[in-house]
Amino acid sequence: MSQNHDLKSLVGQLFMVGFEGFSVPADFKQAVQKQSLGGTIYFKRNVQSPAQLAELSNELQFQCRSSSSPFLFVGIDHEGGKVNRLVNSFTQFPAIENLGEINSPKMGFQFGALLAKEIKAVGINVNFAPVVDVNTNPENPVMKGRMFSSDPEVCAKLGSAICRGIQKMGVASVAKHFPGHGDTQVDSHFELPRIDRTTAELDKVELVPFKRMVRSRVEGIMTAHILNSAIDPDYPATLSEKTIQPLLRQGMRYSRLIFSDDMEMKAITDHYGAEEAAVLAVKAGCDVLIYRGDNGIPLGAMEAIIKAVESKKISRAQIEASVERVLNCKKAYAVQSEPIDVTQVGGFIGIPEHVKFAEAVQNKEKLVDLGIEDQE
């Protein structure tokens, strides 16, 4: 995709949009071809079996997309524990809080590697994991069970290990939820959480794991829909230039991809218009906007970003820089020389060594090395 590529195609690369069903809907295929849509995200509604999911990924990469267009990001939230979109034959990996109790980076690395091995087999190239939020509020309604520990160093060490395991297997890892979702009282799926922590306070706790993730070369970091009045009284992190730029881009010298959390969550939609939110998120520094897709393809949001560039509210150079980051990540993780051989998929999924490992984590037992080498 060249620098002089038309603006619509550049903006399309900044969107990952989900859809209903076990095959690709017509409007999604059209958006890939006409808007150069950047990718999709799978949910339970897309999963029937490993073979079916591999067929769906093949359809996305080899039928929807023209051979001259970039490969698609195919993402999923595959954390282990209660956030699990993959049913039937897939290994049921336990929650990462168990890994926090075992506190073994070696097992964290294996955990990430095995998660990634199974999802890569069905054509998924981005995993929105690990969660590196610090468990500072045990009554947190959305994050309970999804965090390693209340100790930021444990979260940093194990988050880094899982990230390296995921990426070793050829899947991009995305750490979440920046700058920390651990101390919230409400669920951002339904309302806008508010916290009040200074940069100095964040620096001692919430930001510790993210700094480690940056050093571990994590491919992506996902923002949280959280309003922190000490940093930005007007906008939640996803829409906040005051949060993303000084803390992440400059403060941590992070140069890879920044993903928004789902832009269809009520924390965003109840407080900001869909088009306004998309423009704010990109202006703040998000490279990729995620939409669950309940309202179809977000054409209005795409058009709003195009207009914001045309009116100089967002510079074209910023869009081009985001697309360059997207394409660099795709070259490393999304390129496929040929479709997945669906008959071979079962050999990677739910196999005895994966099940044995998952059971060990479930029982909080240390397990012998599975022979996958960590490069750290």
NORBELKA-V30012 format. One line per field, one symbol per residue. ss: DSSP state (H for helix, E for strand, - for the rest). Layout:
# NORBELKA-V30012
ss = ???
This chain:
# NORBELKA-V30012
ss = ------HHHHHH--EEE--------HHHHHHHHHH---EEEE-HHH---HHHHHHHHHHHHHHH--------EEEE---E--E------------HHHHHHH--HHHHHHHHHHHHHHHHH----EE---E--------------------HHHHHHHHHHHHHHHHH---EEEEEEE--------------EEE---HHHHHH-HHHHHHHHHH----EEEE--EEE--------HHH-HHHHHHHHHH------EEEEEE---HHHH----HHHHHHHHHHH---EEEE-------HHHHHHHHHHHH-----HHHHHHHHHHHHHHHHHH--------HHHHHHH---HHHHHHHHHHH--------------
